[in-house]
Amino acid sequence: MKPLFTLCFSLLLFGAPSVVAAEVGFAQVEPLFQQHCVKCHGAAKSLGGLNLEGRAAVEALIEEGLLLPGDPENSEVFARLTLAEDDKLRMPKGAPPLKAEEIDAFRKWLEHEKLFEAGDAPAPAAAAAAPADEAKEPTPDPADPAAITRIEKAGGVALPRYAGSPLLMISFPSQPANTGDDVVDAILAVAPNVCELSLARTAVTDAGAARLAALENLEALHLEQTAVTDAGVAPLAGLPRLRYLNVYGSKVTDAVLEPLAKNGALRRLYVYETPVSYAAAKKAMASRPELEINLGWNHPEVARERLTQEKERLEAEKKAAVAQLEEAKAQIESADERLTELAKELEVAK
């Protein structure tokens, strides 16, 4: 039993065990960045010099002081999300304000001192050791400048992964609605060089998407908010280096999860606002513990799971606090009894 003074003093000074909010990690808020922010503030189109696409970009914002770990209210990016709807500085500009639960998710994430640890479970040990061929970056011959020009004429942007790299990051940000399957020929002309490709919000169809299976060095693919279905995505399951696939807002179903889950390289799959079910996603993740399938913060089953976990944690904290209080009460009663005895003994000793 803890000493009376220590226990009572800690309870009075610090209160009962803290009641913390549900853990929210970057894995939960990244889909919100993708959904609401990267159209204007992504790698391909960084209005105002602001890039919110991917962990590296967000880490850069922390370095610049635009996101302050542990201090959401003074984080410029978060502050813009919470301005009045008619405020000219409110983000996302020209779009409806974020829902209250989405803003709450951002706030809970920013309340952490370490934004890329809280709520982000470490990768299982089995997934830590990448295959040797996956860890080694491919080194294809540089792309033909004429082929890159062809991509640019089609409205695309082709950037090297880093200075001097033969690997390319390709996107079509200028007129996505007018970008269709016809651009795939231009992309395939530099197939060995493509490591990242964004066809998000374009008019690409299953026919065009399926042909991307020829991109042997592709690691990240954005097909969000397109009309692609299982027929266009299933053939991509054979891409040997594909680690990231975003098909949110598309028409993929449960049927595509099994072939994708068999891709040993795939680590992150975004399927929020699609017909993919919670049960099928959980089953696929159970078969591949290192694979994260993101159904979105607001998916009913995801929300229920999150709230259930919070409820269980709070109940456990309450039980622990009650036990401490009961222990303190017992110690106080024991101390009172002894004090009474001491008072009597002192009277006799006079």
C-alpha positions as CSV (number, residue, x, y, z in Angstrom):
1,M,0.0,0.0,0.0
2,K,1.3,3.4,-0.9
3,P,2.2,5.8,1.9
4,L,-0.8,8.0,2.8
5,F,0.9,11.3,2.3
6,T,2.4,10.3,-1.1
7,L,-0.9,9.0,-2.5
8,C,-3.1,11.8,-1.1
9,F,-0.7,14.5,-2.2
10,S,-0.4,13.2,-5.7
11,L,-4.2,13.0,-6.0
12,L,-4.7,16.5,-4.7
13,L,-1.9,18.0,-6.7
14,F,-2.2,16.2,-10.0
15,G,-5.8,14.8,-9.8
16,A,-6.9,11.4,-10.9
17,P,-5.1,9.8,-13.9
18,S,-5.5,12.0,-16.9
19,V,-8.4,11.4,-19.3
20,V,-6.7,11.6,-22.7
21,A,-8.4,12.0,-26.1
22,A,-8.4,9.2,-28.6
23,E,-5.1,8.8,-30.3
24,V,-4.9,10.3,-33.7
25,G,-1.8,9.8,-35.8
26,F,-0.7,10.9,-39.2
27,A,-2.2,7.9,-40.8
28,Q,-5.6,9.2,-39.8
29,V,-5.1,12.8,-40.9
30,E,-3.2,12.2,-44.2
31,P,-6.4,11.2,-46.0
32,L,-7.9,14.5,-44.9
33,F,-4.9,16.3,-46.4
34,Q,-5.4,14.3,-49.6
35,Q,-9.1,15.0,-49.7
36,H,-9.2,18.7,-48.9
37,C,-5.7,20.2,-49.5
38,V,-3.4,18.6,-52.1
39,K,-5.5,19.6,-55.1
40,C,-4.1,23.2,-54.6
41,H,-1.2,22.4,-52.1
42,G,0.4,19.2,-53.4
43,A,3.7,18.2,-54.9
44,A,2.5,19.1,-58.4
45,K,0.7,22.4,-57.6
46,S,1.9,24.1,-54.5
47,L,0.0,27.4,-54.4
48,G,1.7,29.9,-52.2
49,G,4.6,27.6,-51.9
50,L,2.6,25.3,-49.5
51,N,2.9,21.6,-50.0
52,L,0.8,19.3,-47.8
53,E,1.3,16.1,-49.8
54,G,3.1,13.3,-47.9
55,R,5.0,13.0,-44.7
56,A,8.2,14.7,-45.9
57,A,6.2,17.8,-47.0
58,V,4.4,18.0,-43.6
59,E,7.7,17.6,-41.8
60,A,9.0,20.5,-43.7
61,L,6.1,22.6,-42.6
62,I,7.0,21.7,-39.0
63,E,10.5,22.9,-39.6
64,E,9.1,26.2,-41.0
65,G,6.9,26.7,-38.0
66,L,3.6,26.5,-39.9
67,L,2.6,23.4,-37.9
68,L,3.5,23.4,-34.2
69,P,3.5,20.1,-32.4
70,G,1.5,20.4,-29.2
71,D,0.0,23.7,-30.1
72,P,-2.8,23.4,-32.7
73,E,-4.3,26.8,-32.0
74,N,-1.1,28.6,-32.9
75,S,-0.4,26.5,-36.0
76,E,-1.0,28.6,-39.1
77,V,-2.2,25.8,-41.2
78,F,-4.7,24.6,-38.6
79,A,-5.8,28.2,-37.8
80,R,-6.8,28.7,-41.5
81,L,-9.1,25.7,-41.3
82,T,-11.0,27.1,-38.3
83,L,-11.7,30.6,-39.6
84,A,-15.3,31.9,-40.2
85,E,-16.8,30.6,-43.4
86,D,-16.8,34.1,-45.0
87,D,-13.2,34.8,-44.0
88,K,-11.1,35.3,-47.1
89,L,-8.2,33.5,-45.5
90,R,-10.2,30.4,-44.6
91,M,-9.1,27.1,-46.1
92,P,-9.9,25.1,-48.2
93,K,-10.5,28.1,-50.4
94,G,-13.6,28.0,-52.5
95,A,-14.8,24.9,-50.9
96,P,-17.1,24.2,-47.9
97,P,-15.5,24.3,-44.5
98,L,-14.3,21.0,-43.0
99,K,-16.7,19.1,-40.9
100,A,-16.4,19.5,-37.1
101,E,-15.1,15.9,-36.7
102,E,-12.5,16.5,-39.3
103,I,-11.2,19.6,-37.6
104,D,-11.3,17.7,-34.3
105,A,-9.1,15.0,-35.9
106,F,-6.5,17.6,-37.0
107,R,-6.6,19.2,-33.5
108,K,-6.1,15.9,-31.7
109,W,-3.2,15.1,-34.0
110,L,-1.5,18.5,-33.4
111,E,-1.9,18.2,-29.7
112,H,0.8,15.6,-29.7
113,E,4.4,16.7,-29.2
114,K,5.6,14.1,-31.8
115,L,3.3,14.1,-34.7
116,F,4.6,11.0,-36.4
117,E,4.6,8.8,-33.4
118,A,1.3,9.3,-31.5
119,G,-1.4,6.9,-32.9
120,D,1.0,5.5,-35.5
121,A,1.8,1.9,-34.5
122,P,5.3,0.8,-35.3
123,A,5.6,-1.5,-38.3
124,P,5.6,-5.2,-37.2
125,A,9.0,-6.8,-37.0
126,A,8.3,-9.1,-39.9
127,A,7.7,-6.0,-42.1
128,A,10.9,-4.2,-41.0
129,A,13.2,-6.1,-43.2
130,A,12.5,-5.1,-46.8
131,P,13.5,-7.5,-49.6
132,A,17.0,-6.7,-50.9
133,D,15.7,-5.8,-54.4
134,E,13.1,-3.4,-52.8
135,A,15.6,-1.6,-50.7
136,K,17.9,-0.9,-53.7
137,E,16.7,2.0,-55.8
138,P,16.5,1.1,-59.5
139,T,18.9,3.0,-61.9
140,P,17.4,3.0,-65.4
141,D,18.9,4.9,-68.2
142,P,17.8,8.6,-68.3
143,A,14.5,9.2,-70.0
144,D,14.5,10.4,-73.6
145,P,14.0,14.2,-73.5
146,A,11.6,13.9,-76.4
147,A,9.4,11.5,-74.4
148,I,9.4,14.0,-71.5
149,T,8.4,16.8,-73.9
150,R,5.5,14.6,-75.1
151,I,4.3,14.3,-71.5
152,E,4.5,18.0,-71.0
153,K,2.6,18.7,-74.2
154,A,-0.2,16.5,-72.8
155,G,-0.4,18.7,-69.8
156,G,1.9,16.7,-67.6
157,V,4.7,17.6,-65.2
158,A,7.7,15.3,-65.0
159,L,10.2,16.0,-62.3
160,P,13.2,14.0,-61.2
161,R,12.9,12.3,-57.8
162,Y,16.0,14.3,-56.8
163,A,18.7,16.2,-58.6
164,G,20.4,13.9,-61.0
165,S,18.0,11.0,-60.5
166,P,16.8,9.1,-63.6
167,L,13.5,8.3,-61.7
168,L,10.6,10.6,-62.5
169,M,7.5,11.8,-60.6
170,I,4.8,12.5,-63.1
171,S,1.4,14.3,-62.6
172,F,-1.2,16.1,-64.6
173,P,-2.3,19.0,-62.5
174,S,-3.3,21.7,-65.0
175,Q,-6.4,20.1,-66.6
176,P,-7.2,16.8,-65.0
177,A,-10.7,16.7,-66.3
178,N,-9.4,16.8,-69.8
179,T,-6.7,14.1,-69.1
180,G,-7.7,10.7,-70.2
181,D,-6.4,7.3,-71.4
182,D,-4.6,9.0,-74.3
183,V,-1.8,10.1,-71.9
184,V,-0.9,6.6,-71.0
185,D,1.1,6.1,-74.2
186,A,3.2,9.1,-73.3
187,I,3.7,7.7,-69.8
188,L,4.7,4.2,-71.0
189,A,7.3,5.7,-73.3
190,V,9.3,6.4,-70.1
191,A,8.0,3.4,-68.2
192,P,11.3,2.3,-66.5
193,N,11.8,5.8,-65.1
194,V,8.4,6.3,-63.5
195,C,8.6,5.9,-59.7
196,E,5.6,8.1,-58.8
197,L,2.5,8.9,-60.9
198,S,-0.6,10.9,-60.2
199,L,-3.7,10.6,-62.3
200,A,-5.9,11.9,-59.5
201,R,-9.2,13.6,-60.6
202,T,-8.5,12.8,-64.3
203,A,-10.8,11.1,-66.8
204,V,-8.6,7.9,-66.9
205,T,-10.7,4.7,-67.3
206,D,-10.1,1.1,-66.5
207,A,-8.5,0.6,-69.9
208,G,-5.9,3.2,-69.2
209,A,-5.3,2.3,-65.6
210,A,-4.8,-1.4,-66.3
211,R,-2.0,-0.5,-68.8
212,L,0.0,1.1,-65.9
213,A,0.9,-2.5,-64.8
214,A,3.8,-2.1,-67.2
215,L,5.5,0.5,-64.9
216,E,7.9,-1.9,-63.3
217,N,9.5,0.7,-61.0
218,L,6.3,2.5,-59.9
219,E,6.2,3.0,-56.1
220,A,3.3,5.4,-55.6
221,L,0.2,5.7,-57.7
222,H,-2.7,8.2,-57.2
223,L,-6.0,7.3,-58.9
224,E,-8.2,9.1,-56.4
225,Q,-11.5,10.6,-57.5
226,T,-11.4,8.8,-60.8
227,A,-13.9,6.4,-62.3
228,V,-11.7,3.3,-62.2
229,T,-13.1,0.0,-60.9
230,D,-11.7,-3.3,-59.9
231,A,-11.1,-4.0,-63.6
232,G,-8.6,-1.2,-63.8
233,V,-6.9,-1.7,-60.4
234,A,-6.6,-5.5,-60.1
235,P,-3.9,-5.7,-62.8
236,L,-1.8,-3.3,-60.8
237,A,-1.4,-5.9,-58.0
238,G,1.6,-7.3,-59.8
239,L,3.6,-4.2,-59.7
240,P,6.7,-5.3,-57.8
241,R,7.7,-2.0,-56.1
242,L,4.2,-0.5,-55.5
243,R,4.1,0.7,-51.9
244,Y,1.4,3.3,-52.0
245,L,-1.9,3.2,-53.9
246,N,-4.7,5.8,-53.5
247,V,-8.0,5.0,-55.0
248,Y,-10.3,7.1,-52.7
249,G,-13.5,8.2,-54.3
250,S,-13.2,5.6,-57.0
251,K,-15.5,2.6,-57.7
252,V,-13.3,-0.2,-56.5
253,T,-14.9,-2.9,-54.3
254,D,-14.0,-5.7,-51.9
255,A,-13.0,-7.9,-54.8
256,V,-9.8,-5.9,-55.5
257,L,-8.4,-6.3,-51.9
258,E,-7.4,-9.9,-52.2
259,P,-5.0,-9.5,-55.2
260,L,-3.6,-6.2,-53.8
261,A,-3.0,-7.8,-50.4
262,K,-0.9,-10.4,-52.0
263,N,1.5,-7.7,-53.3
264,G,4.3,-8.0,-50.7
265,A,5.6,-4.5,-51.5
266,L,2.3,-2.7,-50.9
267,R,2.2,-0.9,-47.5
268,R,-0.6,1.8,-47.8
269,L,-3.9,1.6,-49.6
270,Y,-6.5,4.4,-49.4
271,V,-10.0,3.3,-50.2
272,Y,-12.2,5.9,-48.3
273,E,-15.4,6.9,-50.0
274,T,-15.5,3.7,-52.1
275,P,-17.7,0.6,-51.9
276,V,-15.0,-1.3,-50.0
277,S,-16.4,-2.7,-46.8
278,Y,-14.9,-2.5,-43.3
279,A,-15.0,-6.3,-42.9
280,A,-13.1,-7.0,-46.2
281,A,-10.5,-4.3,-45.3
282,K,-9.9,-5.9,-41.8
283,K,-9.6,-9.3,-43.3
284,A,-7.0,-8.1,-45.8
285,M,-5.0,-6.4,-43.1
286,A,-5.1,-9.5,-41.0
287,S,-3.6,-11.4,-43.8
288,R,-0.9,-8.8,-44.2
289,P,-0.2,-7.0,-40.9
290,E,2.2,-4.6,-42.5
291,L,-0.5,-3.4,-44.9
292,E,-2.5,-0.4,-43.8
293,I,-5.9,0.0,-45.6
294,N,-7.4,3.4,-44.8
295,L,-11.1,3.6,-45.0
296,G,-11.2,7.2,-43.8
297,W,-11.7,8.9,-40.4
298,N,-15.4,9.2,-40.7
299,H,-16.2,5.6,-42.0
300,P,-19.0,4.4,-39.6
301,E,-17.2,1.2,-38.6
302,V,-13.8,3.0,-38.2
303,A,-15.5,5.6,-36.1
304,R,-17.2,3.0,-34.0
305,E,-13.9,1.1,-33.5
306,R,-12.2,4.4,-32.5
307,L,-14.9,5.4,-30.1
308,T,-15.1,1.9,-28.6
309,Q,-11.3,2.0,-27.9
310,E,-11.6,5.4,-26.3
311,K,-14.5,4.3,-24.2
312,E,-12.6,1.2,-23.0
313,R,-9.6,3.3,-22.2
314,L,-11.6,5.8,-20.2
315,E,-13.4,3.1,-18.3
316,A,-10.0,1.6,-17.4
317,E,-8.7,5.0,-16.3
318,K,-11.9,5.6,-14.2
319,K,-11.6,2.2,-12.6
320,A,-7.9,2.9,-11.7
321,A,-8.8,6.3,-10.3
322,V,-11.7,4.9,-8.2
323,A,-9.3,2.2,-6.8
324,Q,-6.8,4.9,-5.9
325,L,-9.5,7.0,-4.2
326,E,-10.8,4.0,-2.3
327,E,-7.2,3.3,-1.1
328,A,-6.8,6.9,-0.1
329,K,-10.1,6.8,1.9
330,A,-9.0,3.6,3.6
331,Q,-5.7,5.2,4.6
332,I,-7.4,8.3,5.8
333,E,-9.8,6.3,8.0
334,S,-6.8,4.3,9.4
335,A,-5.0,7.5,10.1
336,D,-8.0,9.0,11.8
337,E,-8.3,6.0,14.0
338,R,-4.7,6.1,15.0
339,L,-4.9,9.9,15.6
340,T,-7.8,9.3,18.0
341,E,-5.8,6.6,19.8
342,L,-2.8,8.9,20.0
343,A,-4.9,11.7,21.5
344,K,-6.2,9.4,24.2
345,E,-2.7,8.1,25.0
346,L,-1.4,11.6,25.2
347,E,-4.2,12.4,27.7
348,V,-3.2,9.5,29.9
349,A,0.5,10.5,29.6
350,K,-0.1,13.9,31.1
